[in-house]
Amino acid sequence: MNLSNYFIFIKDKFLSHKECDFLINEYKNKTITHKSHTGYKGYFFKNNEFQFIQRANDITLEYIKKYPQLKIQCANFQLTDMRFKYFKSGNFFKNFHAEHCFKYPYRILNFMIYLSNHEEGTKFYSGETIKSKKGRVVIFPAFWTHLHKGQKCNKDRFIVGGYYNLIGDAA
């Protein structure tokens, strides 16, 4: 299956290796254990603390250009809840899940930047896998149509993630 036909946007070299290493060195020791079954440690970026937010906004425009249906259906949305995620070796999201759920009904897209290289990555229920590649950004719908989970990795894994949420009145 061609992932781009599945509303999955992948762009390599979104961040340089140097920028990825900077984020890992800056935030790895600021993380706290997340209260979930996944075993990851996280750090929520504060207001505009994520210094690559303008590039993230630019990549949003690329996504909309490729998939204009999003802007037609969801007029008002923004990238929010940016966080640094640190998975120690062996820890990962074990269960298929969607980001849009009863607890988070405003999430429409998932946003991830892989900060480290691995043979593993994000596996979709449909069978496709996106490999973790240092500097790669991935955007995909947050709905049940894009159920996904992590894959077990024998090295530490680092990701920056966030969500595009509906805001205000979309009418």
Secondary structure, DSSP 8 states (H G I E B T S, - for coil): --GGGGT-EEETTSS-HHHHHHHHHHHGGG-EE-SSTT-EEEEE--TTTSTTHHHHHHHHHHHHHH-THHHHH--SEEEEEEEEEEE-TT----S-B-S-SSS-TTEEEEEEEE-S--S-EEEETTS-EEE--TT-EEEEE-SGGG-EEE---SS-EEEEEEEEEE-S---
